[in-house]
Amino acid sequence: MLNKDDVGSARSDEGEVEKAIVSGLYAKAYKEEFEHLDAFAEKLAKEYDLLGMREEAIDKTASEGYMSNHYFIASSSLSFPSVYQAYLENQKVTVSELKILFAKDDPTNTILSIPMEFYSKENKLPKQKVANDLAKELRQEQGLPKGSYDIRVYKNAIVNRVGLPGGEDVEVLEIIK
C-alpha cells in the first residue's frame, strides 16, 4: 500500500503467490501450446469481431497468475503438490520434469482451468450462438494446452474499481481438452 507520505506494508491474499507460481510453471512447461492458444484466441476474436482485455487492465487488475488478454490459468498449489514442491526444491526444474509432474497431479486434465474471456465491441450482450460457435471451434482445435476451458463473452463494460466485466455474459463451460 502506497500513499504520498509513506510506504505501508505489502501483502497478498493467501495462496495467490503459490497460484501464480503454479500457473507460470504450467505456461513454461507448455510454452508452444500456449503460443498456439494465443494465436487461436486472436483468430477467434478477429473472426467473431470480439475484443480481449486491454494490457493496461491486465497490468492494473490481474491477480490470477499467468494471464493473456483472452484467457488466464486458474490453478491452486494445493491441486498440484508435486509441481509446487519440485519448484520449492529447485527453481530450475526442467520443462520435461514439469510435464511429468503436471500429468501426475492431474491425469484427467480437469483440475487446471483455462477460462477464456471475450468482449463484444458494442455495449450489448451477444447471442448465445456466439459462445456456442466459439466453443465448437475450441473443441475442434488441436495442439492447445490441456485443461478445462470455459468460454465467456461479455458486453463491452468493465467496472473500473475492480477491473472486471460488469454484468451478464453468454457462456459455455467445462470443455475438456
N, C-alpha and C positions, 0 to 999 in steps of 0.2 A: 504494500500500500504506500503510495507516494502522495505527498502534497507539497505546497510551495516551501514550507518552512522546515520540514524534517522528513526523515525516511522512517517508515514504520517497519513492520515485520512482513516477511514473505511467507506464504503458506499455500497448501493445495488441499483439495478435498481428498479424503482417504481413498487410496487406490488409484488416483489419477496418474501419478507418475509411473506406477507399475503398468497401468493400462497403456500408457503412451510407449513405454519400452517394448511391451509385447507386440503392439500393433506395428511399431517401427521395425522390429525384428521380422515380422511376417512380410512386410513390404520389402525388406532386404533379402529374405530367403526366396521370394518370388518376384524379383525385380522385373524380369521380362514379361511375366503375366500382368503385372500392374502397368507396365508401359503399354501393353496391348489394351488393358481396360481403359486407360486414359484416352487412347486413340478411339476406341469403340464408343466411349461416352461422348466424346466430341462429335463423332459421326452421328450418333443418335440426336444430340442437341441440334445439330445443323439440319438433319433430315426432318425433324418434327418442329423446327422453329422454336426451340426452347433455350433457356439460359441456365447457367450454373451460378454458384455463389461467387461473388467477386473476391479477388485476392485480398482486398482491403478488409472485407468482412471476415474472411478466414483468419487473417492475421490478428484482428482485434477481438474475435469471439471464440475461436476454436479451442475446445478443451478435450477433443476426442482422441488425441494422439495423431496418428497418420491420417491426413485429410487432403482431398483434392477439391476442385470446385464442383464436382458432380457426385462424390462419394466420400465416405470415411470408413475406417476399420474400427468396429466395435468389438472389444475383447476385454478379458479380465485376466490378470496374472494368476488368479485362483483357478481359472479354467485351463491354464497352460503351465502347470507347476514345473514340468521338466524343462521347458523353454526358459522360463524365468530363472530357475535355479542355475541352469547352464550359463546364462548370461552373468549372473552374480559371481559365479566362479571364474569366468573367463570372458571378458568383454570382447575378445577377438574370436568368439565362437564362429566356426565356418558356416557358410551357406548350406553345405551338404549336411552338417550336423543339425542345423536348424530345421531343415526339411524333415529329417528323421524324427526329431523331437515333436514338431507340429503334428505329424502323422500319428505319432504315439499318443499324444494328448487328445487328438480329435480325429479318430479313424473314420468317422462318418461324415466329416466336413459340415457339421451342423452347428457347432458351438460358436465358431467365429462368424460374425455378421458383417456384411458389407452393404449398408443402406445406401441407395443411390437417390439423389435428390435433383429434381429439375424444376425450373420455374417458367411459367408462361411469360411471354413478352408483354402481355396485357394484364391488367389487374382484374382478371376474371378466371374462375376455375375452369380448366379444360374438361372435356367429356371423359368419362371413364375409359372410353375406347383408346384414348391416347396412352394411358397407363397399361392397358391390356396389350396394345401393339408393341410398346417398349419391352414389356415382359416377354412377349413372344420372340422378339429379336434376341433378347438376353438368353433365353433358353436355347436358342439355336447356335449362339456364338461359341466357338471353341477357343481354347487357349487362355481362358480367363482364370484368375486366382480362385482356388476352391473356397467355398464358404456358402453361407445362407444369405441370399440377396433379397432386399426389399426395394421396390421402386415406388417413389412418391413424386407426384407432380403437384406443385403449389401454384396459386396465383402469384403475381408479382408484388408481394408485400412482405417486408421484413420489419419486425418490431425492433426499432433502433436500440432500445435499452438492453435487450438481451441478444440481439443478432440472430433471431430465429424466425422461421416463417410465421406469419400472422394469420393463422386460420386453418380452414379445412383444406383437404387435399384429395386427389384421386390416387389410388394405390393398388399395388399387387404385392402380397407379402410371401415370404418364405419360399423363394426359388432356390433350390439346392443345386449348386454347381460342383 
